[in-house]
Amino acid sequence: MIAPTRRLLLLGIVPLLPAVLLLVAPALWPVVVAADAAVLALAVGDLATLPRRGVLRATREMAPIATRGAPHPVTLVVENHGRRSRVVEVRDDAPPSLRVDAEARPLVVAAGARRRLRQTVTPLERGAVRFESVFVRSGSRLGLWTVQRALPAPAVLHVYPALRQISRYALYSRLDRMSLRGVRRTRRVGTDNEFERLRDYTADDSYRSIDWRATSRRLKLTVRDHQSNQSQRIVFALDCGRMMVNRDGGETLLDAALDAALTLSYVALRQRDEVGLVCFDDAVIRWLPPRGGGGQLNRLVAAAHDVQPRLVESRFDTALLHLQRQCRKRTLVVVITNLIDDRNAERIRDHLRPSVGRHLPLVVLLRDRALFAPVEAWDRDGGGGHDERGTAALFAAGAAADILCWRQQVLADLRHDGVLTLDVAPAGLTAALVNEYLAIKARHLL
């Protein structure tokens, strides 16, 4: 795109002065024509000094993986393949899901040289972010014209979920302070036979677990932690359909489900269990077979980082049938979804009920805060008066209460079939899910 500058507009005013004199001296018309011709020739000549296509080229240097919410450095490189230096302004064509902490500023690029513009981008959403081009604006020799071109610089930035939550759980686990993250200590039924670690004695521990040699050395009551040496399986089934598009605290319900699944995967892998993942909407879009080891968490993050919820109806039957075909060994199947209709509830019951004996299903329903806010507001305020606003609040609270009662009935039916259930808000999902997993391990249900 070529555009004139303010300098050319000011230069175009110069021929107007002798043109005004034509009103009193018509014989000056040759002077007016000469001035117009001079300005036109100057403008056309300066237009020819603009850089042609291919003279300026741009590339983008960055690490291919970023973390959502964390600053990520990006360097724009502008190359000048012309015969004269150029003053250019550079701006990155960043998608809306990135916040760019840099402004366009002029750079002097010598002939046959390159200049770098360093900037920082902050990903606001996870997934694969695609860059297409870099906008470069350059002026002519006399500054009468500017040209702006979109130089192709394709690149893909893979934005992974924020794993700060996992690092906090790891830190608190090492410090034996998991209660600060909402994880309760669960008393184990029976005994396990593999030594895990030594830790301080608490009131919930049995006297038989005290290591008296370690106690004498530390001069503090010390107990021995044991864990089961049996490798067990967990598979997360994440709903990516229309009911997971809703946002809570700036994040979609799918983001909350994925963060909780990754955190529990970290905990389970440390327990030497095998973890797998299936993501589905109207079809199975991701499938990662359950495996153990330290590299499985990286594979889980890489497989699900670009999965986004879509406005389609979720096919629970397709996903659960896929799991039945792929998982032959007894598995803890964690289905994380949000239900508000009978059809999907019946599909879940119909396909989980036959697998109760062979697998251990756990259905987690995410409670949409906006949907149940009228009930909470009605309970908190004690009604909204007798005006039109109070009547509308009453009807909204009644509709929300009806859905809430329906959800409780769905959960009761699932529990009657032998399915474990959780009904929790997205903010408390991680702690509740980890607590349920530890309780399952302690009771040897798997």
C-alpha positions as CSV (number, residue, x, y, z in Angstrom):
1,M,0.0,0.0,0.0
2,I,1.5,3.3,-1.2
3,A,0.4,6.6,0.4
4,P,1.5,10.2,0.2
5,T,3.0,11.8,3.3
6,R,2.3,15.2,4.9
7,R,5.4,16.6,3.2
8,L,3.9,15.9,-0.2
9,L,0.7,17.6,0.7
10,L,2.5,20.7,1.9
11,L,4.6,20.7,-1.3
12,G,1.3,20.6,-3.3
13,I,0.3,23.9,-1.8
14,V,3.3,25.7,-3.4
15,P,1.6,25.9,-6.9
16,L,-1.5,27.4,-5.4
17,L,0.3,30.7,-4.6
18,P,1.0,31.8,-8.2
19,A,-2.5,30.3,-9.2
20,V,-4.1,32.9,-6.9
21,L,-2.1,35.7,-8.8
22,L,-3.9,34.7,-12.0
23,L,-6.9,36.6,-10.8
24,V,-5.1,39.9,-11.1
25,A,-2.3,38.9,-13.7
26,P,-3.5,36.3,-16.2
27,A,-0.2,36.6,-18.0
28,L,1.5,34.5,-15.3
29,W,-0.1,31.3,-16.4
30,P,3.3,29.9,-17.7
31,V,4.7,30.3,-14.2
32,V,1.8,28.4,-12.7
33,V,2.2,25.6,-15.3
34,A,5.9,25.4,-14.6
35,A,5.3,25.1,-10.9
36,D,2.8,22.4,-11.3
37,A,5.1,20.5,-13.6
38,A,8.0,20.8,-11.2
39,V,6.0,19.5,-8.2
40,L,4.6,16.6,-10.3
41,A,8.0,15.6,-11.6
42,L,9.5,15.8,-8.1
43,A,6.7,13.6,-6.8
44,V,6.9,11.0,-9.6
45,G,10.7,10.9,-9.3
46,D,10.6,10.4,-5.6
47,L,8.0,7.7,-6.0
48,A,10.5,5.7,-8.0
49,T,12.8,5.6,-5.0
50,L,10.4,3.4,-2.9
51,P,11.7,-0.1,-2.2
52,R,10.5,-2.6,-4.7
53,R,9.1,-6.0,-3.7
54,G,11.8,-8.4,-2.5
55,V,14.1,-5.6,-1.4
56,L,13.0,-5.9,2.2
57,R,12.6,-9.3,3.8
58,A,11.6,-10.4,7.3
59,T,12.0,-13.4,9.4
60,R,10.9,-14.3,13.0
61,E,13.2,-15.9,15.6
62,M,11.5,-17.5,18.7
63,A,11.3,-20.7,20.7
64,P,8.5,-22.8,19.3
65,I,6.9,-23.5,22.7
66,A,5.4,-20.9,25.1
67,T,3.4,-21.1,28.3
68,R,0.0,-19.4,28.7
69,G,0.3,-16.2,30.7
70,A,4.1,-16.2,30.7
71,P,6.1,-13.6,28.6
72,H,7.8,-15.1,25.6
73,P,10.6,-13.3,23.7
74,V,10.2,-12.9,19.9
75,T,12.8,-11.3,17.6
76,L,11.9,-9.8,14.3
77,V,14.7,-9.7,11.7
78,V,14.5,-7.2,8.8
79,E,17.0,-7.7,5.9
80,N,17.7,-5.0,3.3
81,H,18.8,-6.4,-0.1
82,G,18.8,-3.0,-1.8
83,R,21.6,-0.7,-2.7
84,R,20.9,2.0,-0.2
85,S,20.0,2.2,3.4
86,R,16.4,2.3,4.5
87,V,14.5,3.7,7.5
88,V,11.7,1.3,8.2
89,E,9.0,0.8,10.9
90,V,8.3,-2.8,11.9
91,R,5.1,-4.2,13.4
92,D,4.3,-7.8,14.0
93,D,1.1,-9.3,12.8
94,A,0.3,-10.9,16.1
95,P,-3.0,-12.8,16.5
96,P,-5.6,-11.4,19.1
97,S,-4.7,-14.3,21.5
98,L,-1.3,-12.6,22.1
99,R,-0.5,-9.4,23.9
100,V,2.5,-7.7,22.3
101,D,4.7,-5.6,24.6
102,A,6.3,-3.6,21.8
103,E,5.5,-0.6,19.6
104,A,6.5,0.2,16.1
105,R,9.7,2.3,16.0
106,P,12.0,3.4,13.1
107,L,15.0,1.2,12.3
108,V,17.9,2.2,10.0
109,V,18.8,-0.8,7.9
110,A,22.0,-0.4,5.9
111,A,22.3,-1.8,2.4
112,G,23.0,-5.5,2.5
113,A,22.5,-5.6,6.3
114,R,19.9,-6.8,8.8
115,R,18.5,-5.3,12.0
116,R,16.7,-7.0,14.9
117,L,13.7,-5.8,16.8
118,R,13.2,-7.6,20.1
119,Q,9.8,-7.8,21.6
120,T,7.8,-9.8,24.2
121,V,4.5,-11.5,23.6
122,T,2.2,-12.9,26.3
123,P,-0.1,-15.8,25.2
124,L,-3.6,-15.4,26.6
125,E,-4.9,-18.7,25.4
126,R,-3.3,-22.1,24.9
127,G,-3.2,-23.8,21.5
128,A,-1.3,-23.4,18.2
129,V,-0.8,-19.7,17.4
130,R,0.0,-19.0,13.7
131,F,1.9,-16.0,12.5
132,E,1.6,-15.1,8.9
133,S,3.5,-11.9,8.1
134,V,5.4,-8.8,9.4
135,F,4.3,-5.3,8.5
136,V,7.1,-3.1,7.3
137,R,6.7,0.6,6.4
138,S,9.4,2.5,4.5
139,G,9.7,6.0,3.0
140,S,11.1,7.4,-0.2
141,R,14.3,9.3,-0.5
142,L,12.7,12.7,-0.1
143,G,10.1,11.5,2.3
144,L,7.1,12.3,-0.1
145,W,5.8,8.7,-0.1
146,T,5.5,5.7,2.1
147,V,4.9,2.1,1.3
148,Q,3.6,-0.6,3.6
149,R,4.0,-4.2,2.8
150,A,3.2,-7.4,4.6
151,L,6.3,-9.5,4.4
152,P,5.7,-13.2,4.7
153,A,7.2,-14.7,7.8
154,P,5.1,-17.8,8.7
155,A,5.7,-19.4,12.1
156,V,3.8,-21.5,14.6
157,L,3.9,-20.9,18.4
158,H,2.6,-23.8,20.5
159,V,1.2,-22.4,23.7
160,Y,1.1,-25.0,26.5
161,P,-1.1,-24.8,29.6
162,A,0.2,-23.0,32.6
163,L,1.9,-25.6,34.6
164,R,2.5,-23.4,37.7
165,Q,-0.3,-25.4,39.4
166,I,1.7,-28.6,39.0
167,S,4.9,-27.0,40.3
168,R,3.1,-25.8,43.4
169,Y,1.7,-29.3,44.1
170,A,5.3,-30.7,43.6
171,L,6.7,-28.1,46.0
172,Y,4.1,-28.8,48.7
173,S,4.4,-32.5,48.2
174,R,8.1,-32.3,48.9
175,L,7.5,-30.1,51.9
176,D,4.7,-32.4,53.1
177,R,2.3,-29.4,53.0
178,M,-0.3,-30.7,50.6
179,S,-3.1,-29.5,52.9
180,L,-2.3,-25.9,51.9
181,R,-3.5,-26.8,48.4
182,G,-6.7,-28.3,49.7
183,V,-5.5,-31.9,49.6
184,R,-6.6,-33.9,52.7
185,R,-4.6,-36.6,54.3
186,T,-6.3,-40.0,53.7
187,R,-5.9,-42.9,56.0
188,R,-5.1,-46.0,54.1
189,V,-7.0,-49.2,54.6
190,G,-4.6,-52.1,55.0
191,T,-0.8,-51.9,54.5
192,D,1.4,-51.4,51.5
193,N,4.7,-52.9,51.1
194,E,7.0,-50.6,49.2
195,F,9.0,-47.9,51.1
196,E,8.5,-44.4,49.8
197,R,10.0,-41.8,52.2
198,L,10.5,-40.7,55.8
199,R,8.4,-37.9,57.2
200,D,7.4,-36.3,60.5
201,Y,4.8,-38.0,62.7
202,T,1.2,-36.6,62.7
203,A,-1.8,-37.4,64.9
204,D,-3.4,-39.5,62.2
205,D,-0.5,-41.9,61.9
206,S,-0.3,-45.4,63.5
207,Y,2.3,-46.0,66.1
208,R,3.3,-49.1,64.2
209,S,4.6,-46.9,61.3
210,I,7.1,-45.1,63.5
211,D,10.7,-45.7,62.5
212,W,12.5,-45.7,65.9
213,R,16.0,-45.6,64.5
214,A,15.2,-42.5,62.4
215,T,13.5,-41.0,65.4
216,S,16.6,-41.5,67.6
217,R,18.8,-39.9,65.0
218,R,16.5,-36.9,64.4
219,L,15.3,-36.6,68.0
220,K,11.8,-36.2,66.5
221,L,9.0,-38.8,65.9
222,T,9.5,-40.0,62.3
223,V,7.3,-42.4,60.4
224,R,7.9,-44.5,57.3
225,D,5.6,-43.9,54.3
226,H,4.8,-46.9,52.1
227,Q,3.1,-47.2,48.7
228,S,1.7,-49.9,46.6
229,N,4.0,-51.4,44.0
230,Q,1.1,-52.3,41.7
231,S,1.0,-50.1,38.6
232,Q,-2.6,-49.0,38.0
233,R,-4.3,-47.1,35.1
234,I,-6.1,-43.8,34.8
235,V,-7.6,-42.5,31.6
236,F,-9.1,-39.0,31.4
237,A,-12.0,-38.5,29.1
238,L,-12.3,-34.7,28.5
239,D,-15.5,-33.4,26.9
240,C,-14.6,-30.7,24.3
241,G,-18.1,-30.0,23.1
242,R,-20.4,-27.0,23.4
243,M,-21.0,-27.3,27.2
244,M,-17.3,-26.7,27.8
245,V,-17.2,-23.4,26.0
246,N,-18.5,-21.4,28.9
247,R,-16.0,-19.3,30.9
248,D,-15.3,-19.1,34.6
249,G,-12.8,-16.6,35.8
250,G,-11.6,-15.8,32.3
251,E,-11.0,-19.5,31.4
252,T,-13.1,-22.0,29.6
253,L,-14.4,-25.0,31.5
254,L,-12.2,-27.1,29.3
255,D,-9.1,-25.2,30.5
256,A,-10.0,-25.9,34.1
257,A,-10.6,-29.6,33.3
258,L,-7.3,-29.8,31.4
259,D,-5.3,-28.2,34.3
260,A,-6.9,-30.5,36.8
261,A,-6.2,-33.6,34.6
262,L,-2.5,-32.6,34.1
263,T,-2.1,-32.0,37.8
264,L,-3.6,-35.3,38.8
265,S,-1.5,-37.0,36.1
266,Y,1.6,-35.6,37.7
267,V,0.4,-37.0,41.1
268,A,-0.5,-40.4,39.6
269,L,2.8,-40.7,37.7
270,R,4.6,-40.2,40.9
271,Q,2.6,-43.0,42.3
272,R,3.9,-45.1,39.4
273,D,0.5,-45.4,37.8
274,E,-0.1,-45.2,34.1
275,V,-2.0,-42.3,32.7
276,G,-3.9,-41.9,29.4
277,L,-6.1,-39.3,27.7
278,V,-9.0,-39.1,25.3
279,C,-10.5,-35.8,24.1
280,F,-13.8,-35.9,22.2
281,D,-16.6,-33.7,20.9
282,D,-18.7,-35.2,18.1
283,A,-15.8,-37.6,17.5
284,V,-12.6,-38.7,19.2
285,I,-10.1,-36.0,18.4
286,R,-7.2,-37.0,20.6
287,W,-6.2,-40.4,22.0
288,L,-3.1,-41.1,24.1
289,P,-2.8,-44.7,25.4
290,P,-2.0,-45.0,29.1
291,R,1.7,-45.2,29.9
292,G,3.9,-44.6,32.8
293,G,7.3,-42.9,33.3
294,G,8.5,-39.3,33.6
295,G,8.0,-38.5,29.9
296,Q,4.3,-39.3,29.9
297,L,3.4,-35.9,31.3
298,N,5.2,-34.2,28.5
299,R,3.3,-36.3,26.0
300,L,0.0,-35.5,27.7
301,V,0.7,-31.7,27.5
302,A,1.8,-32.0,23.8
303,A,-1.3,-34.0,22.9
304,A,-3.9,-31.7,24.5
305,H,-2.4,-28.2,24.4
306,D,-4.1,-27.2,21.2
307,V,-7.5,-28.8,21.8
308,Q,-10.2,-26.2,21.9
309,P,-14.0,-26.6,22.8
310,R,-16.3,-26.4,19.8
311,L,-20.0,-25.6,19.5
312,V,-21.0,-29.1,18.6
313,E,-23.0,-31.8,20.5
314,S,-20.7,-34.2,22.4
315,R,-20.9,-37.9,21.5
316,F,-20.3,-39.6,24.8
317,D,-21.3,-42.9,23.3
318,T,-18.5,-42.7,20.7
319,A,-15.8,-41.8,23.3
320,L,-16.9,-44.4,25.8
321,L,-17.1,-47.2,23.2
322,H,-13.6,-46.2,22.1
323,L,-12.3,-46.6,25.6
324,Q,-14.0,-50.0,26.0
325,R,-12.2,-51.2,22.8
326,Q,-8.8,-49.8,23.8
327,C,-8.7,-50.4,27.5
328,R,-8.8,-54.1,28.5
329,K,-7.1,-53.8,31.8
330,R,-9.1,-52.4,34.8
331,T,-8.9,-48.6,34.6
332,L,-10.0,-45.6,36.5
333,V,-12.0,-43.7,33.8
334,V,-12.4,-40.0,34.8
335,V,-15.1,-38.3,32.6
336,I,-15.0,-34.5,33.0
337,T,-18.0,-32.8,31.5
338,N,-20.9,-30.4,32.1
339,L,-24.4,-31.9,31.8
340,I,-27.7,-30.0,31.5
341,D,-29.9,-32.3,29.3
342,D,-31.3,-35.8,29.7
343,R,-30.0,-37.2,26.4
344,N,-26.3,-36.9,27.3
345,A,-27.0,-38.1,30.8
346,E,-28.7,-41.2,29.5
347,R,-25.8,-41.8,27.1
348,I,-23.3,-41.7,29.9
349,R,-25.4,-44.0,32.1
350,D,-26.0,-46.5,29.3
351,H,-22.3,-46.8,28.4
352,L,-20.8,-46.6,31.9
353,R,-23.2,-49.1,33.6
354,P,-21.8,-52.1,31.7
355,S,-18.2,-51.2,32.5
356,V,-18.7,-50.8,36.2
357,G,-17.5,-54.4,36.9
358,R,-14.4,-54.2,34.6
359,H,-13.5,-50.6,35.1
360,L,-13.9,-47.9,37.8
361,P,-15.7,-44.9,36.3
362,L,-15.6,-41.5,37.9
363,V,-17.9,-38.8,36.5
364,V,-17.0,-35.2,37.3
365,L,-19.6,-32.5,36.6
366,L,-18.4,-29.0,36.4
367,R,-20.8,-26.5,38.0
368,D,-21.3,-23.5,35.8
369,R,-21.2,-20.5,38.2
370,A,-23.2,-18.2,36.0
371,L,-25.9,-20.9,35.6
372,F,-26.4,-21.4,39.4
373,A,-25.7,-17.8,40.4
374,P,-29.5,-16.9,40.7
375,V,-29.9,-19.6,43.3
376,E,-26.9,-18.4,45.3
377,A,-28.1,-14.8,45.1
378,W,-31.6,-15.7,46.2
379,D,-30.3,-17.7,49.2
380,R,-27.9,-14.9,50.1
381,D,-30.3,-11.9,49.7
382,G,-33.5,-13.7,50.9
383,G,-35.6,-12.7,47.9
384,G,-35.6,-9.6,45.7
385,G,-38.8,-7.8,46.6
386,H,-42.2,-7.7,45.0
387,D,-41.4,-5.5,42.0
388,E,-40.7,-6.6,38.5
389,R,-37.0,-7.1,39.3
390,G,-37.8,-9.3,42.2
391,T,-40.2,-11.4,40.1
392,A,-37.6,-11.9,37.4
393,A,-35.1,-12.9,40.1
394,L,-37.6,-15.4,41.5
395,F,-38.2,-17.0,38.1
396,A,-34.4,-17.2,37.4
397,A,-33.7,-18.8,40.8
398,G,-36.5,-21.2,40.3
399,A,-35.2,-22.3,36.8
400,A,-31.7,-22.7,38.2
401,A,-32.9,-24.6,41.2
402,D,-34.8,-27.0,38.9
403,I,-31.6,-27.7,36.9
404,L,-29.7,-28.1,40.1
405,C,-32.2,-30.7,41.4
406,W,-32.0,-32.5,38.1
407,R,-28.2,-32.7,38.3
408,Q,-28.5,-34.1,41.8
409,Q,-30.9,-36.8,40.6
410,V,-28.5,-37.6,37.7
411,L,-25.6,-38.0,40.2
412,A,-27.8,-40.1,42.5
413,D,-28.6,-42.4,39.6
414,L,-25.0,-42.8,38.6
415,R,-24.0,-43.6,42.2
416,H,-26.8,-46.2,42.3
417,D,-25.2,-47.8,39.2
418,G,-21.8,-48.0,41.0
419,V,-20.3,-44.9,39.3
420,L,-18.2,-42.5,41.4
421,T,-19.3,-38.9,41.1
422,L,-18.1,-35.4,41.8
423,D,-20.0,-32.1,41.4
424,V,-17.6,-29.2,41.8
425,A,-16.9,-25.7,40.6
426,P,-14.0,-25.2,38.3
427,A,-12.0,-23.3,40.9
428,G,-12.0,-26.3,43.3
429,L,-11.7,-29.0,40.7
430,T,-8.0,-29.8,41.1
431,A,-8.1,-30.3,44.9
432,A,-11.3,-32.3,44.8
433,L,-10.0,-34.6,42.0
434,V,-6.7,-35.2,43.7
435,N,-8.5,-36.0,47.0
436,E,-10.8,-38.4,45.2
437,Y,-7.9,-40.2,43.6
438,L,-6.0,-40.5,46.9
439,A,-9.2,-41.9,48.5
440,I,-9.6,-44.4,45.8
441,K,-5.9,-45.5,46.2
442,A,-6.3,-45.7,50.0
443,R,-9.4,-47.8,49.8
444,H,-7.9,-50.1,47.1
445,L,-11.0,-49.6,44.9
446,L,-8.9,-49.8,41.7
